[in-house]
Structure formats: C-alpha cells, structure tokens
Amino acid sequence: MTCKLQFVSLKIGLLFGLRRATSATCVFSRRAISSKRVKCSTSPITVASGSGFFTWDDVVLVSRPEYAPDDSADLSGFFDKINSCNRGSEFQSEFVPFVVEAQIVGYIHNGFVEHLKRFKDVFLFPQSHSYGGRFGFFVTLHDTLRTPDERTRVLAQVIKCLGEEDDQLIPGIRDELYPVTSSFGAPIYFSLERAAAPYFGIKAYGVHMNGFIERDGKKFLWLGKRSQVKPTYPGRLDHLVAGGLPYGMSCGENITKECEEEAGIPRSLSVKAIPVGAVSYLDIEGYRYKRDVLFCYDLHLPDGFMPNNQDGEVESFKLIHVINVANIVRRTHFFKPNCSLVIMDFLFRHGYINPECLGYLDLLQSLRSGDCS
C-alpha cells in the first residue's frame, strides 16, 4: 500500500508540478504579505494556475494527511493563495479614477483610457488634482448622460464595440449586468456588463456558500468541479454554490437562485443558509483592476443530501472532510483562486485554523485585503 501511494504521488507530481511539503518553521509579517513576499523554508504543493486537468482521485490523494504528514501547522500554503488573489499592487499608479457624480466608482488603466478616447460622446477626461490624492486627469461620463438608464444603454454599446474588435479588448461578454456604485448599498449610477467590470475597476460583489454536513461529530464539505467548458477556470474546484451578484437582486435572493441552479438545492433548504461575513481582495493584471467582495454563507445540509447541477456549469460533486479540504487549499492550486479565501474563512470560524498556528492574525486580516465596503 505504501509503495502504491508513493508511486501515485510521483505520478501526480510529474503531471501537475506537485512538490511534497516538508516540515517548516515560517515567520510571517504584515510587511511580508503587503509586498507579496512570505519567506519560508518550504513551498506548498502547487499546480499550474490555469490547469483543470486533474481527477477526483488526484484531489483525494493530495488531501490525505499522510501525503504530507508534517505540514498541519504550516500556513505558508494559505498565504500563497492570499497572494495569488492580490496581485499587482505595485501597478496601481498606472490607473486613473473613474468618477461619476463626483464619486469614484472605479479605476481605469492609462492604456485602456486611450481606447476610450475615441468615444467622445460618452467619456470626458478632465484635469484634476483632487480625486484620491492623484495628480493628472480622471475619466468621467459625458454631461449629456444624466440618468442611469441612459448611461447603461450607451455603455453597453461601447462594451459591445470593444468586445467585437479584432483584438477583443473585453473578451467573454456574458450579457449580465452589474450595478455600478461607490459602495455597497449606495445609489446605482448605471449598470455595466459583468465582463467589463474589471476593465473599469468597478467593485463587484458575489455570494459564496459552503455547504456542509456533520457525521459522527465531524464536518464534511461538498465541493464542485467546474465544467471544462466554463470560460473561466474550467475544471477547477469550486464551492457547492457561488455566483456574482447581478443588478436588482439581493444577496439572499441570489443564494436561493444559485442553490437551485448549481446544486439542485430546494428553497426549503436554501433559505436556511446563514450569512457569516465577507472576504475581499484586489487583483491587478494588465488592464484589469478587480475589486471583489464576496459575501460568505454557510448551509448545514442533511446527511444524505446529494447535489444535482441544473445549469451545466458543474461537472461533478464530492463530499470531503473539512481537514482534507484544508489540505487541498494549502497544498495545491486545484481551487478557483477566490474560493480558497472563502474556505479559509470557514476554517477560521469553525476552529480548524487556530491561534497556535504561526501567522494566525496576519492570515485572518489578509482575508480582507481589498476594500470591504
């Protein structure tokens, strides 16, 4: 049995670049996290960030405590996932404020601004020295666009144009609108195509739900494996239920909708989902400035419940012990990146990460690295 386990471990290592973790003493600091450097004497097991070509057998194998028996108190793999969601802070100076009705609603890259300058009836580029303490110009909407409906309609035409160009400046148009506000619950200035939100630095909100059961005093999480035809992170692991918060829908309504579509959870169960807080992150890549806030939910499901995907976005599900789920997060990149943050939040709240772990407070605080407002 031991020889077989070692052989399969080697096979996974060759396929996915996995590295066996060793015991380590790691020292973490707020400075190290903010600069995206955490110095450790070992690295967590990893998988190429764009790869979803692994099986549930691979997931189960690397989740086992005996796969890396000395890493239970090592938080370095968790910090690695925090950093993967909070990239590019050093490039913030390349973005300018996007202002509507004297409120900053987003940030736009200087290079992307050049593409917007040809839409002279839609955007203005005044000079200013006041917004966010930044010098230079900012981007705003033309004075003739006075109502949310007008702005939504005209911006949709701009997004369609940019999405249809040869170089597809905004790929993956979904025909799903996100509300544009200065903060959660504030007045909505207009609505914007979901795929375009990061290119305008719009703060986006989502709902993520950990569905779990209890058996013999132990907690088990239901995980989903995303469809291989999903446009983002195909084949990667996901929560039982997750989704962006669209225009005109409350968080509770969205959870109920996503529960039915993604896991076949009836309303009689989904209404019992408990809101337990939020995590946030700020990720900059190229022209994209993602400012995401994820509202976290827990749903205690009856033992024997079997999820059943309804919308074709989930390939399959598996029930895994929470400690083993923690190992998957810590040792691999099998999960869609932001899902790791929500699982870590669950691990904190249910006592699976405790103050005896070196770096406990830094990791707890870093789950809200973005602007949680």
Sequence and secondary structure as in RCSB ss.txt:
>XXXX:A:sequence
MTCKLQFVSLKIGLLFGLRRATSATCVFSRRAISSKRVKCSTSPITVASGSGFFTWDDVVLVSRPEYAPDDSADL
SGFFDKINSCNRGSEFQSEFVPFVVEAQIVGYIHNGFVEHLKRFKDVFLFPQSHSYGGRFGFFVTLHDTLRTPDE
RTRVLAQVIKCLGEEDDQLIPGIRDELYPVTSSFGAPIYFSLERAAAPYFGIKAYGVHMNGFIERDGKKFLWLGK
RSQVKPTYPGRLDHLVAGGLPYGMSCGENITKECEEEAGIPRSLSVKAIPVGAVSYLDIEGYRYKRDVLFCYDLH
LPDGFMPNNQDGEVESFKLIHVINVANIVRRTHFFKPNCSLVIMDFLFRHGYINPECLGYLDLLQSLRSGDCS
>XXXX:A:secstr
 HHHHHHHHHHHHHHH             HHHHHTT    SS      TT     HHHHHHHHSGGGSTT TT  
HHHHHHHHHHS  GGGGGGEEEEEETTEEEEEEEHHHHHHHTT TTTEE  EES GGG  EE EEE TT  SHHH
HHHHHHHHHHHHHHSTT SS      EEEE SSTTS   EEEEGGGGGGGT EEEEEEEEEEEEETTEEEEEEEE
E TT SSSTT EE SEEEE  TT  HHHHHHHHHHHHH   HHHHTT EEEEEEEEEEEETTEEEEEEEEEEEEE
  TT     SSS EEEEEEEEHHHHHHHHHH   B HHHHHHHHHHHHHTTSS TTSTTHHHHHHHTB S   
